[in-house]
Amino acid sequence: MSTATKPNHIGRKISRIRELKDMKQEALAQALGTNQQAVSIMENSETIDEEKLVEVAKALGVSVEAIKNFSEEAVFNYFHNYYDTKDSVFNSGSHSTNHCNFNPLDKVVELFERLVQSEKEKVEYLEKLLKEK
């Protein structure tokens, strides 16, 4: 996805982690003592100073390294390997049954829809800024 094209885009990584934790920009803003617009600007920034990154990591409940090393592929591989290992350890050859409470494809679609909505909001915000000038 987007992190594949710009692997070092820290703001985008923060955004994806926030979305995976089902956290809105407003909630992250409140945890950081700022506003939603500041979070949006931060998530669109390719780089973020280390001090701010430490604050964001704490607010998201992850390490700074987790943000820096985040990738979509790693997330999917983690879940794929987790369920493979779980099935082989607990079912040891019997038919595996995964009892997901959700359809993973629905989650991907939901995240994509949120990404599209976020982009629409960004365009609206930028258009508003241009009209003010």
N, C-alpha and C positions, 0 to 999 in steps of 0.2 A: 504494500500500500504506500502511503505517502512517506513513511519513514524509510522505505527502500530506496527512494530517489534522493533523499537528503538524510543520510544516516546520522549526521551530527547536528541536526536541527533540534536543539534542546527544548525549545518551546513546543514544538509538535509532539515530542516525546512526553512532556508534561501533560499536554492535552489528552493524549491517548491513555496515559495512566489514569488520569482523572476520570475519563469516560469509562474505562474498565472498572473503576471503583464506583461507578454509578453516582458520581458527584457532579453537581452543576457548578458552573463558573462562579455563581453567587456564593455557594457554600465555601469554595476555595478562597474567594475574596474575603469572606468573613473570617476565616481561619487565619488569613494573612494580615487582617486589619486594613484592608483596602477595598476597592470597589470592583464590580464586574468588568468595567471597561479596562482597568489596569491589568486584570487577569487576561483578558482577550489580547491586549497588546503584548503581554509577556509571552503568551502562547504562540504569537505570530513572530516572535523574535528568534533568530537563529542561535544567538548566544545570550547567556544570562550570567551575571557576576556570581562568583562562588558563594558569597554571603547570602544572597537572595535564594540561590539554589538550595542551600542548607535549610532555609525557612520553608521553602516549598516542599522539600522532601519530608520534613517533619509534619507539615500539614496534611500531606498525602499518606503518611504512615509508611514511607519507604526510605531506603537509603539513597544518598546522593549517587552512589555507584549504580543503583538500580535504575535511576533516571538516565544517567549517562550511557549505560549499556543496554537500555531498553530496545527491543526490536519486536515487530509483529511476529516474525518467524519463531522467536524464542518463546513467546506466549503460546502459540499454537503447538509447538513441539512439547512444551511443558505439559499441556493438557493431554496431548496425544500419548506421551510417554507415561503420564500418571495413570491414565485409564488402562493402558496396556499392562503396566506393572501390577496394578490393582487386580485386574482380571486374572493374570497368571498366578499371582500369589494366593488369592483367596479362592479361586475356582479350580485351580490345578487340574486343568484338562477338561473339566466339565463345561457345559455351555455357559458362556458368559452372558450376563444380563446387566446392562447398564440402566440404571433407573435415574435418568436425567429428569429434573423437574421443569426443564425448558428445552426447546429445540435450538441447538447451537446456531443453525442457519438464521433463525429469528433474531438472535442476538447480533449476528453480523449485519443483518438488514437494519436492525434498530440503531446500531452504531453508525452505519452508513447514513441513515436518515438524519441522525444528530449532526454528523459531519456536514451534510448538505445544508441543514438549518443554520449551523454555525457560520458557514460561508455566506449564506444569504444575509445573516445579521451583520457580518463584517462589511459586505457590499453596501447595505443600507447605511451603516455607520459612516463609511467613507464617503458615500454620496452626500450625506448630511453635512460632513465636514467641508466638502467642496462647495456646497450651496452657501455655507456661512461665510466663505471667503469672498 
